[in-house]
């Protein structure tokens, strides 16, 4: 008869330990992810980690952004960028593909392969489209959350006028927090 309280306590301890583990998030993308022209602490992955921790989430957000990256480059570095134990991947790619003349169908096919590969590893996925690059069709097919990043030119841009500054990233973080928190809830 005394075994039931011990069993209940063990189950409660196991549940609490599972909820207490650190959620691993990888921000996988190009210069907009890397934080081109801003300090590393002002890039969106660092700001996202700070915002989630301020809301009580035990998370670690790794910045796996590479300036100039394309979907082809991302596929080549996929296994090194997305470490085992990753729970959530935020994928922001494709603008460099368009700039280099890669057909949209090709970049969408590569992005779909990235989504499939993440899903095969049981990783929750969110995709970000940047500026005029609309990736809604790929994400609806892959059934993953999607956010379009658009901010007016001017005060939210880095000195090149194209990339975001710290203030711009802060606005984008506020917009994406609900979707990221929903993914964290799925992982728990």
C-alpha positions in Angstrom: 0.0 0.0 0.0 2.9 2.4 0.7 4.1 1.8 -2.9 1.5 4.1 -4.5 2.7 7.3 -2.8 6.2 6.5 -3.9 5.1 5.7 -7.5 3.1 9.0 -7.6 6.1 11.0 -6.3 8.4 9.4 -8.9 5.9 10.2 -11.7 5.6 13.8 -10.5 9.4 14.1 -10.3 9.8 12.8 -13.8 7.1 15.1 -15.1 8.7 18.1 -13.4 12.2 17.2 -14.8 10.8 16.9 -18.3 9.2 20.3 -18.0 12.3 21.8 -16.5 14.7 20.9 -19.3 16.1 23.7 -21.5 14.4 24.0 -24.9 17.0 24.2 -27.7 16.1 26.6 -30.5 18.3 27.1 -33.6 17.9 30.2 -35.7 18.9 29.0 -39.1 19.3 31.5 -41.9 21.3 34.1 -43.7 22.5 37.6 -42.8 19.1 38.7 -41.4 19.5 35.9 -38.9 23.2 36.4 -38.3 22.6 40.0 -37.5 24.6 41.7 -40.3 25.7 45.2 -39.2 24.5 44.9 -35.6 26.2 43.6 -32.5 25.7 39.9 -31.9 23.7 40.7 -28.7 21.3 42.8 -30.9 20.7 40.2 -33.6 17.2 38.5 -33.4 18.4 35.2 -31.9 19.9 36.9 -28.9 16.9 39.2 -28.5 14.5 36.3 -28.8 16.4 34.3 -26.1 16.2 37.3 -23.8 12.5 37.9 -24.5 11.6 34.3 -23.9 13.7 34.1 -20.7 12.0 37.3 -19.5 8.7 35.5 -19.9 10.0 32.5 -17.8 10.9 30.1 -20.5 14.1 28.0 -20.1 15.5 28.3 -23.6 18.8 28.5 -25.4 18.7 30.1 -28.8 21.7 29.4 -31.0 22.4 31.8 -33.9 23.2 29.7 -36.9 22.9 32.5 -39.4 25.6 32.9 -42.1 25.9 36.1 -44.1 25.2 35.5 -47.8 23.7 32.0 -47.2 21.4 30.5 -49.8 19.0 27.5 -49.5 21.7 25.4 -51.3 24.3 26.5 -48.8 21.9 25.8 -45.9 21.3 22.3 -47.2 25.1 21.7 -47.3 25.6 22.9 -43.7 22.4 21.4 -42.4 23.9 18.7 -40.2 26.5 20.9 -38.6 24.0 23.8 -38.1 21.2 21.8 -36.6 22.7 19.9 -33.7 21.2 16.7 -32.1 18.9 17.7 -29.3 17.4 20.7 -31.2 13.8 21.2 -30.3 12.8 24.1 -32.6 14.3 25.5 -35.8 13.4 29.0 -37.1 14.3 29.0 -40.8 14.9 32.3 -42.6 16.4 31.8 -46.1 15.7 32.6 -49.7 16.4 36.3 -50.3 20.0 35.6 -51.4 18.7 33.0 -53.8 16.4 35.5 -55.4 19.2 38.1 -55.6 21.4 35.5 -57.4 18.6 34.6 -59.9 17.7 31.2 -58.5 14.1 30.4 -59.7 11.6 30.7 -56.9 10.5 27.1 -57.6 14.0 25.9 -56.9 14.4 27.8 -53.7 10.9 26.6 -52.5 11.9 23.0 -53.3 15.1 23.4 -51.3 13.2 25.0 -48.4 10.6 22.2 -48.5 13.6 19.7 -48.2 14.9 21.6 -45.2 11.4 21.5 -43.6 11.1 17.7 -44.3 14.6 17.1 -42.9 13.8 19.0 -39.7 10.4 17.2 -39.3 12.1 13.8 -39.8 14.3 14.7 -36.8 11.1 15.6 -34.8 12.1 19.3 -34.7 9.3 21.9 -34.6 9.7 24.4 -37.4 8.8 28.0 -38.1 9.6 29.8 -41.4 10.3 33.5 -41.9 9.8 35.2 -45.2 11.8 38.4 -45.6 10.5 41.5 -47.4 9.0 40.7 -50.8 9.8 36.9 -50.5 6.5 35.2 -49.7 7.0 31.6 -48.6 3.4 31.0 -47.5 2.8 28.3 -50.1 5.8 26.2 -48.9 4.8 26.5 -45.3 1.2 25.7 -45.9 2.2 22.5 -47.7 4.7 21.7 -44.9 2.0 22.7 -42.3 4.5 24.9 -40.3 4.0 28.3 -38.7 5.0 31.2 -41.0 5.8 34.9 -40.4 6.4 37.6 -43.0 9.0 40.1 -41.8 8.2 43.5 -43.2 9.3 46.8 -41.6 9.3 50.2 -43.3 12.6 51.5 -44.5 14.3 54.2 -42.4 14.7 54.1 -38.7 14.4 50.3 -38.3 17.1 49.5 -40.8 20.9 49.1 -40.4 23.2 51.6 -42.2 22.9 49.7 -45.5 19.2 50.4 -45.6 18.4 46.7 -46.2 19.1 44.8 -43.0 17.5 45.5 -39.6 19.0 47.4 -36.7 18.5 46.4 -33.0 15.2 48.4 -32.8 13.9 46.7 -35.9 14.7 43.2 -34.6 13.0 44.1 -31.3 9.7 44.9 -33.2 10.0 41.6 -35.1 10.6 39.6 -31.9 7.4 41.0 -30.4 5.5 39.9 -33.5 6.9 36.4 -33.4 6.8 35.6 -29.7 3.2 34.1 -29.7 4.2 31.6 -32.5 7.4 30.7 -30.8 5.7 30.2 -27.4 3.1 27.9 -29.2 6.0 25.8 -30.5 7.6 25.6 -27.0 4.2 24.4 -25.7 4.3 21.6 -28.4 7.8 20.6 -27.3 6.9 20.4 -23.6 
